[in-house]
Each structure stands twice: as C-alpha cells, then as structure tokens.
C-alpha cells in the first residue's frame, strides 16, 4: 500500500519474478500504461551470485519484457547494484 494518494501516479505491488503477476498489473490498469518505474530489488553485500541474479537481474528482465509487451512509452529501472 502506498503512503501517498495521487490521481497521476498509481503504486502497484507485485511479484516481479512471475510474468503472470506482472501481466495482471497491466490488465488491471484499465487502459494503456505510459511509464513504469522499477524500484524493486533485494540486494545485500556478499550475497550468492545466483541470489543476486534472481533478485536483481531476472526481475529487471521480466519487468522490462512485460513493459515492452504492453507497449509502455518508458521503462525506468533504478538500481543500487
């Protein structure tokens, strides 16, 4: 749940590791989505490479692919990695 309310921005929480979950977000938008900001990641110092790949790389790819499939104007990915 978002801590703010805005008619211009809609905060949606989903599991980025699952394509089906991401698609439900686009389906529920009620129309075209112009922008997607991916602010998700779980990073920790010295985590195993496979954990980093799943939590950062794979989720970013899944979200970017879903944005492209849904013809989003801009996909913005923010990362500390």
Buried (B, 14 or more C-beta within 10 A) or exposed (E): EEEEEEEEEEEEEBEBBEBEBBBBBBEEEEEEBEEBEBEBBEEEEEBEEEEBEBBBBBBBEBBBEBBEEBEBEEBEBEEEE
